[in-house]
Amino acid sequence: MRIATWNVNSLRARIDRVEAFLERHDVDVLAVQETKARDDQLPLMGLQSRGYDVAAAGYSQWNGVAIISRVGLDDVEVGFADMPTWGEPAAAEARAIGATCGGVRVWSLYVPNGRKVGDPHYAYKLDWLARLRDAAQGWTATPTALVGDWNIAPHDDDVYDIAAYADSTHVTPPERAAFTAVLDAGYTDVTRPFTPGPGVFTYWDYYRQRFERNRGMRIDFVLGSAPFAEQVTGAFIDRDERAGTGASDHAPIVVDVDL
């Protein structure tokens, strides 16, 4: 089975790229983040004509997650237990959706950005990750993949220059500890053995030719429970998808699992 994850930065704007990506890499399941659309706004006709089903949760303009699968889409859950809320009035954002696809429990996750250290959104991010860890530790007995945009670079070589991120989010000790806590709950970063660094990233800002200069960050991950991770046979980052006109600022990750 081939599973991929991609922050597309608007599914409506990049549906042609998504459809071409699915065909080119023969992807069975694609977890998507930042769809930036309500369910009724999603361009599904092309996906459905290719044999894919779609489960999504989203609102206009902000956030949004989806799972696109041609190997089943069962037991769909929007959000996880005790997921924190945000905003006025407080509400659960469209940041997590889970479904069982071909025997794998896939969670498409879009972790809050945090904005800046000390901001209420930073505290929200840490709380969100803690609640995710609490929920995810109960999912480890079966093949489970926690995939998506984690908005954390867990190691110094996951950014092009750690000095450039002084006092920034994504690299602070509390964020890194929150990421490690999810791993300690029973998960493994299944892509790193196949995509060793340094200089290997999944995100490049549009600002000042960051992609062309490879000034990026590795903030997108596939974390697998032991029954999933033990069956992974390969993984790669499709860096070419970050290139060209109309590209997302993230590149997709593709993982092969023999289940």
Secondary structure in CASP SS format (residue, H / E / C, confidence):
PFRMAT SS
TARGET T0000
AUTHOR 0000-0000-0000
METHOD secondary structure of the structure
MODEL  1
M C 1.00
R E 1.00
I E 1.00
A E 1.00
T E 1.00
W E 1.00
N E 1.00
V C 1.00
N C 1.00
S C 1.00
L C 1.00
R C 1.00
A C 1.00
R C 1.00
I H 1.00
D H 1.00
R H 1.00
V H 1.00
E H 1.00
A H 1.00
F H 1.00
L H 1.00
E H 1.00
R H 1.00
H H 1.00
D C 1.00
V C 1.00
D C 1.00
V E 1.00
L E 1.00
A E 1.00
V E 1.00
Q E 1.00
E C 1.00
T C 1.00
K C 1.00
A C 1.00
R C 1.00
D H 1.00
D H 1.00
Q H 1.00
L C 1.00
P C 1.00
L C 1.00
M H 1.00
G H 1.00
L H 1.00
Q H 1.00
S H 1.00
R C 1.00
G C 1.00
Y C 1.00
D E 1.00
V E 1.00
A E 1.00
A E 1.00
A E 1.00
G C 1.00
Y C 1.00
S C 1.00
Q C 1.00
W C 1.00
N C 1.00
G C 1.00
V E 1.00
A E 1.00
I E 1.00
I E 1.00
S E 1.00
R C 1.00
V C 1.00
G C 1.00
L C 1.00
D E 1.00
D E 1.00
V E 1.00
E E 1.00
V E 1.00
G C 1.00
F C 1.00
A C 1.00
D C 1.00
M C 1.00
P C 1.00
T C 1.00
W E 1.00
G C 1.00
E C 1.00
P C 1.00
A C 1.00
A E 1.00
A C 1.00
E C 1.00
A C 1.00
R C 1.00
A E 1.00
I E 1.00
G E 1.00
A E 1.00
T E 1.00
C E 1.00
G C 1.00
G C 1.00
V E 1.00
R E 1.00
V E 1.00
W E 1.00
S E 1.00
L E 1.00
Y E 1.00
V C 1.00
P C 1.00
N C 1.00
G C 1.00
R C 1.00
K C 1.00
V C 1.00
G C 1.00
D C 1.00
P H 1.00
H H 1.00
Y H 1.00
A H 1.00
Y H 1.00
K H 1.00
L H 1.00
D H 1.00
W H 1.00
L H 1.00
A H 1.00
R H 1.00
L H 1.00
R H 1.00
D H 1.00
A H 1.00
A H 1.00
Q C 1.00
G C 1.00
W C 1.00
T C 1.00
A C 1.00
T C 1.00
P C 1.00
T E 1.00
A E 1.00
L E 1.00
V E 1.00
G E 1.00
D E 1.00
W C 1.00
N C 1.00
I C 1.00
A C 1.00
P C 1.00
H C 1.00
D H 1.00
D H 1.00
D H 1.00
V E 1.00
Y C 1.00
D C 1.00
I H 1.00
A H 1.00
A H 1.00
Y H 1.00
A C 1.00
D C 1.00
S C 1.00
T C 1.00
H C 1.00
V C 1.00
T C 1.00
P H 1.00
P H 1.00
E H 1.00
R H 1.00
A H 1.00
A H 1.00
F H 1.00
T H 1.00
A H 1.00
V H 1.00
L H 1.00
D H 1.00
A C 1.00
G C 1.00
Y E 1.00
T E 1.00
D E 1.00
V C 1.00
T C 1.00
R H 1.00
P H 1.00
F H 1.00
T C 1.00
P C 1.00
G C 1.00
P C 1.00
G C 1.00
V C 1.00
F C 1.00
T C 1.00
Y E 1.00
W C 1.00
D C 1.00
Y C 1.00
Y H 1.00
R H 1.00
Q H 1.00
R C 1.00
F C 1.00
E C 1.00
R C 1.00
N C 1.00
R C 1.00
G C 1.00
M E 1.00
R C 1.00
I C 1.00
D E 1.00
F E 1.00
V E 1.00
L E 1.00
G E 1.00
S E 1.00
A H 1.00
P H 1.00
F H 1.00
A H 1.00
E C 1.00
Q C 1.00
V E 1.00
T E 1.00
G E 1.00
A E 1.00
F E 1.00
I E 1.00
D C 1.00
R H 1.00
D H 1.00
E H 1.00
R H 1.00
A C 1.00
G C 1.00
T C 1.00
G C 1.00
A C 1.00
S C 1.00
D C 1.00
H E 1.00
A C 1.00
P C 1.00
I E 1.00
V E 1.00
V E 1.00
D E 1.00
V E 1.00
D C 1.00
L C 1.00
END
